[in-house]
Amino acid sequence: MIKPYTIVEGADTLNASVIRERLEKMTDDDLSLVGLKSRPEWLVLTLLPIPPVTVRPSITLETGERSEDDLTHKLVDIVRINDRLRENIDLGAPDFIIEDLWELLQYHVSTYFDNELTGVPPARHRSGRTLKTISQRLKTKEGRFRGNLAGKRVNFSARTVISPDPMIEIDEVGVPEVIARELTKPIRVTENNIEEIRKIVQMGPDGLKGVNYVIRADGRRKKVVESTKEEIAKELAPGYIVERHLQDGDVVLFNRQPSLHRMSLMGHRVRVMPSKTFRLNLSTTTPYNADFDGDEMNLHLPQTEEAKVEIENLTMVPKNIRSPRFSGPVIGGIRDHITGLYLLTQENVKLSRRDFTQLVRSVDLNVPLPDKETLTGREIFSIFLPKDLTVDFKSNTGEHVVIKDGKLLQGCIDKVAIGAEVGKLIDKVDKFYGSEYTKKFIYNFTRLAIGYLMIKGFSISTSDQDLSDSARKEIKDTIEKIRKDVDDLNRQYEKGDLKLLVGRSAKESLNHMIKTLLRNGINDAQKVLEKHMHDNNTLHMVRSGARGSLVNLVQTSALVGQEMVMGERIEKGYYQRTFPHIKPGSINLEATGFVSRGFKDGLTPFEFFFDAINSRESLMDKSLKTRHSGYMERRLVGALQDLKVEYDGTVRDGANRIVQFTPGEDGLDPSKIERVGIDVRAIAENLE
């Protein structure tokens, strides 16, 4: 059998010494022609360097016996076989014995370097476990490069479950006291701060604003404990470094994995709080793709002033409100924020002086209030708008929203105005007033929305989706019409009278026509729903864009519609039918996955099964797509990792070759430009 390290010439197998002799004959001129910088015969080993024991340390098991590293086991094999080979050569043993030992030595050296060679059985431990040798130590995700060098375990970091807190600022993070006492920040003692630092050293390691360690000027580290804190405080002198506990206002990095874009790691200001979870403002969940169903997040505390300054200037939350992917705000209102402002800015909303004072003061104690007995919801929202802001746009429902000179004159505030990833209002405010102002604006309107919902009250119920008898009759008629039209198409197909679509077979044409009919049928059911469903909180959520869609309501209260797999009606299953109880060859609606009931009415076992098939597809899709996109991104990053923008504005690779004369061919930063073209009218209005 030919092994991967066997070299064959014609019918002869060449051994290593013959190959080495041939390589030695290559002249230096030949090498420069081939492009080799070193002698080729060095590739055939004559000496094998033994790595020191630090590379292959012994371990002592619980039983007390010593166990050697895999590399040591392999080296023992190599030395043993090498000695036997030398003895046999010295004794003049027959050629076949020497060849066998030579072959065995080659096997041991090869598996010492790589124990996963194709066509070679892997070397194993006495227990039968495959040995992990040099190549296995270096490669893959857990290997030396990716596992221990590119990414490693670090100090000054913490990880715990996250929970929501709408009352902390969007660039704050609530840190548990237990973590604040464990993580430390080095502060250098100077003439100016020595008295202040003395006080915090006297707090000891158990106080909330205390100290864990003091490092003397000569580098000696002293642990601060209750018994020694007074003595160490007296000893302090300029040049000492004090490792103090995490405090309010400290700058930290906050991260949620998987880190898929740069906003997965942002700078936050600390707020030390009781309990054991990290607290996060609701608006900041979108860039992290975080929710509170058990997600955990990581916190990293910078140890140098340079790191702190870098975080403050590059990664703080306000500096990442605009996304570099779509040139719009990635941080904004979500869920209740959108519903609350949508309900507050409805045309007929008025609040008494007592109510609006309480509402506005719950957001900001200093903002001036108009001297009126009642204020409309739109006037209350306008209090928190910049006084010279003028903007108009279409809302989620297509209504015209007009803001002139900081006053909301027309329309409702909904997802299009203040929603994360859409927010036209946030976009405008960020462009004209800067990121710090936008941070405060987002914080104010989210508090206002929650405050209004607390006054008004907001709850939803399954009864919101109840239909009247007339609506049920209309939907039943719609379904009957769909069924009749589909049966007509099926009859035409069976007779061969079906009008074919361009470029499609009869079967493809039939399926396309049926899918169009079903889509139109769902739209008809949606119109019935809009006509008959009463104004309720579930509808407010849909209309404002806070959560859900009309399709969800149709599927819950009227009919689920056609279940699809890979964009087609369900036809796979048993021979010539989907289920065994269906007549072979049947292509009517029920046989191909049409569900004519809503979730509230309950599905038949067969409809439920079709629905489960559809759900399984999206479940599989999610897990497979995540894996593929992760691997694709890794390959892409690998291909582009040595590109960088030089100081002359060109993009160059590792060999200093110009790849682009201007980054991205236009030199524009997507997070600093507007998504749409230049709005000439808006510019003209602002100039006036």
C-alpha positions in Angstrom: 0.0 0.0 0.0 1.3 3.5 -0.9 1.6 5.7 2.2 1.4 9.5 2.0 5.2 9.7 2.8 6.2 7.1 0.2 8.0 8.4 -2.9 7.8 6.2 -6.0 9.8 6.5 -9.2 8.7 4.1 -11.9 8.5 0.7 -10.2 11.0 1.6 -7.5 10.3 3.1 -4.1 12.8 5.7 -3.2 14.0 6.0 0.4 14.7 9.2 2.2 18.5 9.0 2.0 18.3 8.7 -1.9 16.0 11.7 -2.1 18.3 13.7 0.2 21.3 12.9 -2.0 19.5 14.1 -5.1 18.4 17.3 -3.3 22.0 18.0 -2.2 23.0 18.1 -5.9 20.8 21.2 -6.6 23.1 24.3 -7.0 22.3 27.7 -5.5 21.6 29.0 -9.0 18.9 26.3 -9.4 17.4 27.3 -6.1 17.1 31.0 -7.0 15.5 29.9 -10.3 12.9 27.9 -8.4 12.5 30.7 -5.8 13.7 28.7 -2.8 15.5 30.6 0.0 16.8 27.6 1.9 18.5 24.3 1.1 16.0 21.7 -0.1 17.9 18.8 1.6 17.0 20.3 5.0 13.4 19.2 4.3 14.6 15.6 4.8 15.2 15.3 8.6 18.5 13.8 9.8 18.2 15.3 13.2 15.0 15.6 15.2 15.0 18.4 17.8 13.4 17.4 21.1 11.2 20.2 22.6 11.8 21.1 26.3 9.6 19.6 29.0 7.7 23.0 29.3 6.1 22.1 25.9 5.2 18.6 27.1 4.7 18.8 30.9 4.1 15.7 33.0 0.9 15.6 35.2 0.3 13.8 38.5 -3.1 12.1 38.6 -5.3 12.0 41.6 -4.2 8.4 42.3 -0.6 9.7 42.6 0.8 8.1 39.5 2.5 10.3 36.9 1.2 10.6 33.4 3.2 11.8 30.4 2.1 14.2 27.7 1.2 12.7 24.2 4.3 14.2 22.6 6.5 12.5 25.2 4.9 9.2 24.4 5.5 9.7 20.7 9.2 10.8 21.3 9.7 7.7 23.4 8.5 5.5 20.5 10.8 7.4 18.1 13.9 7.0 20.4 13.1 3.3 21.0 12.7 2.4 17.3 15.7 4.5 16.3 17.9 2.6 18.8 16.7 -0.7 17.5 17.4 0.4 13.9 21.0 1.4 14.9 21.5 -1.9 16.7 20.3 -3.9 13.7 22.4 -2.0 11.2 25.5 -2.5 13.5 24.8 -6.2 13.8 24.4 -6.5 10.0 20.7 -7.7 10.2 19.0 -8.8 7.0 17.7 -6.1 4.6 14.0 -6.8 5.2 14.3 -6.3 9.0 16.1 -3.0 8.5 13.5 -1.9 5.9 10.7 -2.8 8.4 12.3 -0.8 11.2 13.1 2.1 8.8 9.4 2.1 7.8 8.3 2.0 11.4 10.6 4.9 12.3 9.1 6.9 9.4 5.6 6.1 10.7 6.5 7.3 14.2 8.1 10.6 13.0 5.2 11.2 10.6 2.5 10.7 13.3 4.6 12.8 15.7 4.1 15.7 13.4 0.5 14.9 12.2 -1.6 12.1 13.6 -4.4 12.4 11.0 -2.5 11.4 7.9 -4.8 9.8 5.2 -4.1 6.1 4.7 -2.1 5.8 7.9 -3.6 4.3 11.0 -3.4 7.0 13.9 -1.0 6.3 16.8 -3.0 5.5 19.9 -2.5 5.5 23.7 -2.6 2.3 25.7 -6.2 3.0 26.5 -7.1 3.2 22.8 -7.4 7.1 22.8 -5.9 8.7 19.6 -2.7 10.8 20.5 -2.9 14.5 20.0 0.4 15.4 18.3 1.9 18.7 17.0 -0.5 19.4 14.1 -3.6 18.7 16.2 -2.3 21.1 18.8 -2.0 23.9 16.4 -5.0 23.7 14.0 -8.8 24.1 14.4 -10.9 26.3 16.7 -9.4 24.8 19.9 -5.8 24.8 18.6 -2.9 27.0 19.7 -3.5 29.8 17.2 -7.3 30.2 17.4 -7.8 28.9 20.9 -4.9 30.3 22.9 -3.5 33.2 20.9 -6.2 34.9 18.8 -8.8 34.4 21.6 -8.1 33.6 25.2 -9.4 33.8 28.7 -8.8 37.2 30.2 -8.7 39.0 33.5 -10.8 42.0 34.5 -13.9 40.7 32.8 -17.3 39.5 34.1 -20.2 37.6 32.7 -23.8 37.3 34.0 -27.4 37.2 32.9 -28.9 40.5 31.6 -32.2 42.0 32.6 -34.1 45.2 31.4 -34.1 48.6 33.1 -35.8 51.4 31.3 -34.8 53.9 33.9 -31.0 53.8 33.3 -29.5 55.8 30.4 -29.0 54.1 27.1 -25.2 54.3 27.5 -25.2 53.0 31.0 -24.9 49.4 32.3 -26.1 48.3 35.7 -23.3 46.3 37.3 -24.0 44.0 40.4 -22.2 45.1 43.6 -20.5 41.6 43.8 -18.9 42.2 40.4 -18.0 45.9 41.2 -16.1 44.6 44.3 -14.1 42.0 42.3 -13.2 44.1 39.2 -10.5 46.7 39.8 -9.2 49.8 38.1 -5.5 50.9 38.6 -5.2 54.5 39.9 -1.7 56.0 40.2 -1.1 57.9 43.5 0.1 61.5 43.0 0.5 64.5 45.3 -2.9 65.8 44.2 -5.0 62.7 44.9 -3.2 61.0 47.8 -5.7 62.1 50.5 -8.7 61.0 48.4 -7.1 57.6 47.7 -6.2 57.2 51.4 -9.9 57.3 52.2 -10.8 54.6 49.7 -8.0 52.4 50.9 -9.4 52.7 54.5 -12.7 51.4 53.1 -10.9 48.0 52.7 -11.9 45.2 50.2 -15.4 44.8 51.6 -16.6 48.4 51.2 -18.4 49.3 48.0 -15.9 51.9 47.0 -12.9 50.2 48.4 -9.5 48.7 47.3 -8.3 45.2 46.7 -4.6 45.6 46.1 -1.9 48.3 46.4 1.2 48.0 44.3 4.3 49.7 45.8 6.7 51.8 43.7 9.2 48.8 43.6 6.5 46.6 42.1 5.6 44.6 45.2 1.8 43.8 45.4 0.0 44.1 48.8 -3.4 42.6 49.4 -5.7 45.0 51.4 -7.5 43.2 54.2 -9.5 44.5 57.2 -6.5 44.1 59.5 -3.9 45.9 57.3 -6.0 48.6 55.6 -5.1 51.4 58.1 -1.4 50.5 57.9 -1.3 50.4 54.1 -3.3 53.7 53.9 -0.6 55.4 56.0 2.2 53.9 53.9 0.8 55.3 50.6 3.2 57.6 48.7 3.3 59.1 45.1 4.2 56.4 42.6 2.1 53.7 44.3 -0.7 52.1 42.2 -4.0 51.4 44.0 -6.4 48.9 42.4 -9.8 50.3 43.4 -13.3 48.8 43.0 -15.4 49.6 40.0 -17.4 52.8 40.5 -20.3 54.7 39.0 -19.2 56.5 35.8 -16.3 54.1 35.0 -16.0 53.3 31.3 -16.3 49.6 30.4 -16.8 47.5 27.2 -20.0 45.5 27.0 -20.4 42.6 24.6 -23.0 40.0 23.5 -21.9 37.0 21.5 -22.1 36.1 18.7 -20.3 39.4 17.8 -21.6 39.8 14.2 -21.0 43.6 13.7 -19.1 46.3 15.4 -22.1 47.4 17.6 -21.9 44.0 19.3 -19.2 45.5 21.5 -19.8 49.0 22.8 -18.6 51.3 25.6 -20.9 51.9 28.5 -20.7 53.9 31.8 -21.1 51.9 35.0 -23.9 52.2 37.4 -23.3 49.9 40.4 -26.6 48.3 41.5 -27.9 45.6 43.9 -28.8 42.1 42.7 -26.9 39.8 40.4 -27.7 40.7 36.8 -26.3 43.3 34.4 -29.0 45.9 33.7 -29.5 47.2 30.2 -31.7 49.9 28.7 -34.3 48.5 26.3 -33.2 50.7 23.4 -29.7 49.3 23.5 -30.9 45.7 22.9 -31.3 46.1 19.1 -27.5 46.4 18.2 -26.6 43.6 20.6 -29.6 41.5 19.3 -30.3 40.8 23.0 -33.5 39.8 24.8 -34.1 38.9 28.4 -35.0 35.2 28.1 -31.7 34.1 29.8 -29.1 35.9 27.6 -25.7 36.5 29.2 -23.3 39.3 28.4 -19.6 40.1 28.9 -18.2 43.1 30.5 -14.5 44.2 30.1 -12.8 46.8 32.3 -9.9 48.7 30.5 -6.7 48.8 32.6 -4.9 51.7 31.0 -5.7 55.4 30.3 -5.1 54.8 26.6 -7.7 52.0 26.5 -10.2 54.2 28.3 -9.7 57.1 26.0 -10.0 54.8 22.9 -13.3 53.4 24.2 -14.6 56.9 25.0 -13.7 58.2 21.5 -14.7 55.2 19.3 -17.0 52.7 20.9 -19.4 54.5 23.3 -23.1 53.9 22.6 -23.9 57.4 21.4 -21.2 57.1 18.8 -22.8 54.0 17.4 -26.4 55.1 17.1 -26.1 55.1 13.3 -25.4 51.8 11.7 -22.5 51.4 9.2 -24.7 48.8 7.4 -27.7 50.9 6.4 -26.9 54.5 7.3 -29.8 54.8 9.7 -30.2 54.6 13.5 -29.7 51.1 14.9 -30.8 52.3 18.4 -34.3 53.7 19.0 -37.7 52.9 20.4 -39.0 49.3 20.6 -42.3 47.7 21.6 -43.9 49.8 24.4 -41.9 52.9 23.4 -43.6 52.9 20.0 -47.1 52.0 21.3 -46.9 54.6 24.1 -46.0 57.5 21.8 -48.5 56.3 19.1 -51.3 56.4 21.7 -50.1 59.7 23.2 -50.0 61.5 19.8 -53.5 60.4 18.7 -55.6 63.4 17.6 -58.1 63.4 20.5 -55.7 62.9 23.5 -55.8 65.6 26.1 -54.3 65.6 29.6 -55.2 67.8 32.6 -52.5 70.0 34.1 -52.0 67.6 37.0 -51.6 64.6 34.7 -49.3 66.2 32.1 -47.1 67.8 34.9 -46.7 64.4 36.5 -45.9 62.8 33.1 -43.4 65.4 32.0 -41.7 65.7 35.4 -41.3 61.9 35.5 -39.0 62.4 32.4 -37.3 65.7 33.1 -37.5 68.0 36.2 -36.1 71.1 34.5 -38.0 71.4 31.2 -40.3 74.5 31.2 -44.0 73.8 31.0 -46.7 75.9 29.2 -49.1 77.8 31.4 -52.2 75.9 30.3 -54.9 73.9 32.0 -54.8 71.1 29.4 -52.2 69.9 26.9 -52.7 67.6 23.9 -50.5 64.5 23.6 -48.9 66.1 20.6 -48.0 69.2 22.6 -46.5 67.1 25.4 -44.3 65.2 22.8 -43.3 68.5 21.3 -41.8 69.6 24.7 -39.0 67.1 24.1 -38.3 68.1 20.5 -35.5 70.5 19.5 -37.1 73.9 19.1 -35.9 74.5 15.5 -36.6 71.0 14.1 -38.7 70.9 10.9 -39.4 67.5 9.2 -42.2 65.7 7.5 -42.6 62.1 6.5 -45.2 59.3 6.0 -46.0 57.3 9.0 -46.4 53.5 9.3 -50.1 53.7 8.3 -49.4 56.1 5.4 -50.5 59.2 7.3 -48.6 62.5 6.8 -46.6 63.5 9.8 -45.6 67.2 10.0 -43.2 68.7 12.6 -42.5 72.4 12.2 -40.2 74.5 14.5 -40.2 71.8 17.1 -44.0 71.3 17.2 -45.8 68.2 16.1 -48.7 69.6 14.1 -50.0 66.6 12.3 -49.9 62.8 12.4 -48.9 60.2 14.9 -45.5 59.2 16.2 -44.9 55.5 15.4 -42.2 53.1 14.3 -41.3 55.1 11.2 -40.5 58.1 13.4 -38.7 56.7 16.4 -38.3 52.9 15.8 -34.9 51.2 16.0 -33.5 50.5 12.5 -36.1 52.9 10.9 -36.5 56.1 12.9 -36.6 59.0 10.5 -36.9 61.4 13.5 -33.9 60.0 15.3 -32.0 60.1 12.0 -32.7 63.8 11.6 -32.0 64.7 15.2 -28.7 62.8 15.0 -27.7 64.6 11.8 -28.4 68.1 13.0 -27.9 68.0 16.8 -25.2 65.3 17.3 -25.0 62.0 19.1 -25.0 63.2 22.7 -28.2 65.2 22.1 -29.7 62.2 20.3 -28.8 59.9 23.3 -30.8 62.3 25.6 -33.7 62.5 23.1 -34.0 58.7 22.8 -33.9 58.4 26.6 -36.6 61.2 27.1 -39.1 59.9 24.6 -38.8 56.3 25.8 -39.4 57.4 29.4 -42.3 59.5 28.1 -43.9 56.6 26.3 -43.6 54.3 29.3 -44.9 57.1 31.6 -48.0 57.6 29.4 -48.8 53.8 29.3 -48.5 53.8 33.1 -51.2 56.5 33.3 -53.5 55.2 30.5 -53.0 51.4 31.2 -52.3 49.0 28.4 -53.1 45.3 28.1 -54.1 42.9 25.4 -56.3 39.9 25.3 -57.2 37.0 22.9 -60.7 38.6 22.9 -59.2 41.5 20.9 -59.2 39.0 18.0 -62.8 37.9 18.3 -64.8 38.3 15.1 -68.5 39.2 14.7 -70.9 36.7 13.0 -71.0 38.9 9.9 -67.2 39.0 9.6 -67.1 35.2 10.0 -69.7 34.8 7.3 -67.7 37.1 4.9 -64.5 35.1 5.6 -66.3 31.8 5.1 -67.6 33.1 1.7 -64.0 34.2 0.8 -62.7 30.7 1.6 -65.6 29.1 -0.5 -64.8 31.4 -3.4 -61.0 30.4 -3.2 -62.0 26.7 -3.1 -64.3 27.1 -6.1 -61.7 29.0 -8.1 -59.0 26.4 -7.3 -61.4 23.5 -8.3 -62.0 25.3 -11.6 -58.3 25.6 -12.3 -57.8 21.9 -11.4 -60.6 20.9 -13.8 -59.1 22.9 -16.6 -55.7 21.3 -15.9 -57.1 17.8 -16.0 -58.9 18.5 -19.3 -55.8 20.2 -20.7 -57.6 23.5 -21.2 -55.4 25.5 -18.8 -53.8 28.6 -20.4 -50.1 28.2 -19.9 -47.9 30.9 -18.6 -44.8 31.9 -20.6 -41.8 29.6 -19.9 -43.7 27.3 -17.6 -45.1 23.7 -17.9 -48.8 23.0 -17.3 -48.1 21.8 -13.8 -46.0 24.9 -13.0 -48.6 27.2 -14.5 -51.3 25.6 -12.4 -49.3 25.9 -9.1 -48.4 29.5 -9.9 -52.1 30.4 -10.6 -53.3 28.6 -7.4 -50.6 30.4 -5.3 -51.7 33.8 -6.7 -55.4 32.9 -5.9 -54.5 32.0 -2.3 -52.4 35.1 -1.8 -55.3 37.3 -3.0 -57.7 35.3 -0.8 -55.6 36.1 2.3 -55.6 39.8 1.3 -59.4 39.7 1.0 -59.6 38.2 4.5 -57.3 40.9 5.7 -59.7 43.6 4.3 -62.7 42.0 6.1 -60.7 42.0 9.3 -59.8 45.7 9.0 -63.4 46.5 8.3 -64.9 44.5 11.2 -62.3 44.4 14.0 -62.8 47.0 16.7 -60.2 49.5 17.7 -58.2 47.7 20.4 -54.7 47.5 21.9 -53.7 44.6 19.6 -54.5 46.7 16.6 -52.7 49.7 18.0 -49.6 47.6 18.3 -49.9 46.5 14.7 -50.7 49.9 13.3 -47.9 51.7 15.1 -45.4 49.0 14.0 -44.6 48.1 17.6 -45.2 44.3 17.2 -47.0 41.9 14.9 -48.7 42.4 11.6 -52.2 42.1 10.1 -51.2 38.7 8.7 -50.7 37.5 12.3 -54.2 38.7 13.2 -55.7 37.0 10.0 -54.0 33.7 10.9 -55.1 33.9 14.5 -58.7 34.8 14.1 -59.7 33.9 10.5 -57.6 31.4 8.5 -54.0 30.3 8.5 -53.9 30.0 4.7 -51.6 27.9 2.5 -48.7 26.1 4.2 -45.5 26.2 2.1 -42.2 24.3 1.9 -39.4 25.9 -0.1 -41.9 28.4 -1.6 -44.2 25.6 -3.0 -47.4 24.0 -1.9 -46.9 20.7 0.1 -46.9 17.8 -2.3 -44.3 15.4 -0.8 -45.4 12.6 1.5 -46.9 9.2 0.5 -47.0 7.9 -3.0 -49.1 10.3 -5.2 -50.6 12.0 -2.0 -49.5 13.8 1.1 -51.4 11.6 3.7 -52.6 8.0 3.5 -56.3 8.9 3.9 -56.3 11.2 0.8 -57.3 9.8 -2.6 -54.2 9.1 -4.8 -53.5 11.9 -7.3 -55.7 14.4 -5.5 -54.5 18.0 -5.8 -57.4 19.8 -4.1 -56.7 22.5 -1.4 -56.9 20.3 1.7 -54.6 17.6 0.2 -51.8 20.1 -0.5 -51.6 22.0 2.8 -54.3 24.7 2.8 -55.5 25.5 6.4 -59.0 27.0 6.3 -59.2 27.7 10.1 -57.6 30.2 12.3 -55.4 29.3 15.3 -58.2 30.5 17.7 -60.7 28.0 16.2 -58.2 25.2 16.4 -56.7 23.1 13.6 -57.6 19.6 12.6 -54.8 17.0 13.2 -53.9 17.1 9.5 -53.9 20.9 9.3 -51.7 20.9 12.5 -49.3 18.5 10.8 -49.0 20.7 7.7 -48.4 23.7 10.0 -45.7 21.7 11.8 -44.0 20.9 8.5 -43.9 24.6 7.6 -42.6 25.5 11.1 -39.9 22.8 10.9 -38.6 24.4 7.7 -38.0 27.8 9.3 -36.4 26.1 12.3 -33.9 24.1 10.1 -33.3 27.2 8.0 -32.3 29.2 11.1 -29.8 26.7 12.4 -28.3 25.9 9.0 -28.1 29.6 7.8 -26.4 30.7 11.0 -23.7 28.1 10.5 -23.2 28.8 6.8 -23.1 32.6 7.2 -20.7 32.2 10.2 -18.3 30.1 8.1 -18.7 32.4 5.0 -17.8 35.4 7.1 -14.8 33.6 8.6 -13.5 32.9 5.1 -14.1 36.4 3.9 -12.3 37.9 6.9 -9.5 35.5 6.3 -9.2 36.7 2.7 -9.3 40.4 3.6 -7.4 40.4 6.9 -4.2 42.0 5.7 -6.0 45.0 4.0 -5.7 48.4 5.6 -6.3 52.0 4.9 -2.9 53.8 4.7 -2.4 57.5 5.8 -2.4 58.5 2.1 -6.0 57.3 1.8 -5.2 54.2 -0.3 -6.2 50.6 0.7 -3.2 48.3 0.6 -2.5 44.6 1.3 0.3 43.0 3.3 2.8 43.4 0.4 2.0 47.1 0.2 0.2 46.7 -3.1 -2.6 49.2 -3.8 -6.0 47.4 -3.8 -8.2 50.5 -3.9 -7.2 54.2 -4.4 -10.1 55.2 -2.2 -11.7 53.0 0.5 -14.9 51.4 -0.8 -14.4 53.2 -4.1 -16.0 56.4 -2.7 -14.3 57.1 0.6 -17.6 57.5 2.4 -18.4 56.1 5.9 -22.0 54.7 5.7 -22.6 55.6 9.3 -22.0 59.3 8.5 -24.2 59.7 5.4 -27.9 59.8 4.7 -29.7 56.7 3.4 -31.6 58.6 0.7 -30.3 61.1 -1.8 -29.9 64.8 -1.1 -33.2 66.4 0.1 -33.0 69.7 -1.7 -36.3 71.0 -0.3 -35.2 70.3 3.3 -31.9 72.1 2.7 -33.7 75.1 1.2 -36.2 75.2 4.1 -33.3 75.1 6.7 -31.5 78.0 4.8 -34.6 80.2 5.2 
